Amino acid sequence: MQKLRRDLEEQAMQSEGQIAALRKKAQDAANEMADQIDQLQKAKGRVEKEKAQLKAEIADLQDQVVNAGKKGGMSEKMSKQVEAQISDLNARLDESTRTLQDLAATKARLQVTIGLC
């Protein structure tokens, strides 16, 4: 009977040792998983920060594209306005040149007329 009791106690001690070893192994695994979770959360935070920066850059670039398009449209509009002004000024210049030629011809005729008198 004592042998059975010793065997039983020995079995209980071995079981307790195995349970302690399994608990330690489980705790080590839990600690390792917690470390991995922390690393993944940090990586996630970095990725989210980078994502936000990229979104901001994309929005900025989109604004630049829109502004460039507007400026291009404005430049084209202004170019047409300047071309119209140049055309108008060239017409005025031609008219002024004709007027000067007419005045020069009239002056010459008057000088001839005055010279004949």
C-alpha positions in Angstrom: 0.0 0.0 0.0 2.8 2.4 0.8 4.3 1.5 -2.5 1.1 2.6 -4.2 1.0 5.7 -2.1 4.6 6.6 -3.1 3.9 5.8 -6.8 0.8 8.0 -6.5 2.8 10.8 -4.9 5.5 10.4 -7.4 2.9 10.6 -10.2 1.4 13.6 -8.6 4.8 15.3 -8.4 5.5 14.5 -12.0 2.1 15.8 -13.1 2.7 19.0 -11.1 6.1 19.3 -12.8 4.5 18.8 -16.2 1.7 21.3 -15.4 4.3 23.8 -14.3 6.4 23.3 -17.4 3.2 23.6 -19.6 2.2 26.8 -17.7 5.7 28.3 -18.2 5.6 27.3 -21.9 2.1 28.9 -22.3 3.2 32.0 -20.4 6.3 32.3 -22.7 4.2 31.9 -25.8 1.7 34.5 -24.5 4.6 36.9 -23.8 6.0 36.4 -27.3 2.5 36.9 -28.8 2.2 40.1 -26.8 5.5 41.3 -28.1 4.4 40.5 -31.6 1.1 42.3 -31.1 3.0 45.4 -29.9 5.3 45.3 -32.9 2.4 44.9 -35.2 0.6 47.8 -33.6 3.6 50.0 -34.0 4.0 49.0 -37.6 0.3 49.7 -38.1 0.7 53.1 -36.6 3.6 53.9 -38.9 1.7 52.6 -42.0 -1.4 54.7 -41.0 0.8 57.8 -40.6 2.4 57.2 -44.0 -1.0 56.6 -45.5 -2.2 59.9 -44.1 0.8 61.7 -45.5 0.3 60.1 -48.9 -3.3 61.1 -48.9 -2.3 64.7 -48.0 0.3 64.7 -50.9 -2.3 63.3 -53.3 -4.8 66.0 -52.3 -2.1 68.7 -52.7 -1.1 67.3 -56.1 -4.8 67.2 -57.2 -5.1 70.9 -56.2 -2.0 71.7 -58.2 -3.4 69.9 -61.2 -6.7 71.8 -60.9 -4.9 75.1 -60.4 -2.6 74.4 -63.4 -5.6 73.7 -65.5 -7.3 76.9 -64.4 -4.1 78.9 -65.0 -3.8 77.2 -68.4 -7.3 78.3 -69.2 -6.6 81.8 -67.9 -3.4 81.9 -69.8 -5.2 80.9 -73.0 -8.0 83.4 -72.3 -5.5 86.2 -71.6 -3.5 85.2 -74.7 -6.6 85.6 -76.8 -7.4 89.0 -75.1 -3.8 90.2 -75.8 -4.1 89.0 -79.4 -7.3 90.9 -79.8 -5.7 94.0 -78.3 -2.7 93.7 -80.7 -5.1 93.3 -83.6 -7.0 96.4 -82.5 -3.8 98.4 -82.0 -2.5 97.3 -85.4 -5.8 98.5 -87.0 -5.5 101.8 -85.2 -1.8 102.1 -86.3 -2.8 101.5 -89.9 -5.6 104.1 -89.6 -3.1 106.6 -88.1 -0.6 105.9 -90.9 -3.3 106.6 -93.5 -4.3 109.7 -91.7 -0.7 110.9 -91.6 -0.3 110.2 -95.3 -3.5 112.1 -96.0 -2.4 115.0 -93.9 1.0 115.0 -95.6 -0.7 115.0 -99.0 -3.0 117.8 -97.9 0.0 119.8 -96.6 1.9 119.3 -99.9 -1.1 120.5 -101.8 -1.5 123.5 -99.6 2.1 124.3 -100.0 1.8 124.1 -103.7 -1.3 126.2 -103.6 0.3 128.8 -101.3 3.4 128.7 -103.5 1.2 129.5 -106.6 -0.5 132.4 -105.0 
